[in-house]
Amino acid sequence: MIIIQDANGAQSALKTATNAGTVIDLASPPELSAAMGPSLFAERIAILKSAYPAALGNAWFYCGDKAGLAIATIRHGGVGIIIDLPNATAIKITEMAAEKGVNVIDAKEFFTRIMPAS
């Protein structure tokens, strides 16, 4: 999983993955997700998916502890969500996401995937 800071970085990663014959997942940067919003991120992902269909696996939008942002992302669709919410809220968000076919990953699992323990 690769955190993308900008479109150029995403394109570079996907070109490399295409040349290597591999599939990668992309994630929005935690510090910029709220400012970017789910619509812009999903639109960028759709463009990248059409340009690199064999290289782009899943796309993940970091919602962190913002339940409203998670709900907005679920409503928009097109990308999975990364959440860091209290258990009761996480369960409700996960159920809502499942109804819309949106994947959910806990932030702790996300950070473990991108920075595995040595």
Buried (B, 14 or more C-beta within 10 A) or exposed (E): BBBBEEEEBBBEBBEEBBEEEEBBBBBBBBEBBBEBBBEEBBEBBEEBBEBBEEBBBBBBBBBBEBBEBBBBBBEBEBBBBBBBBEEEEBEBBBEBBEEEEBBBBBBEEBBEEEEEEE
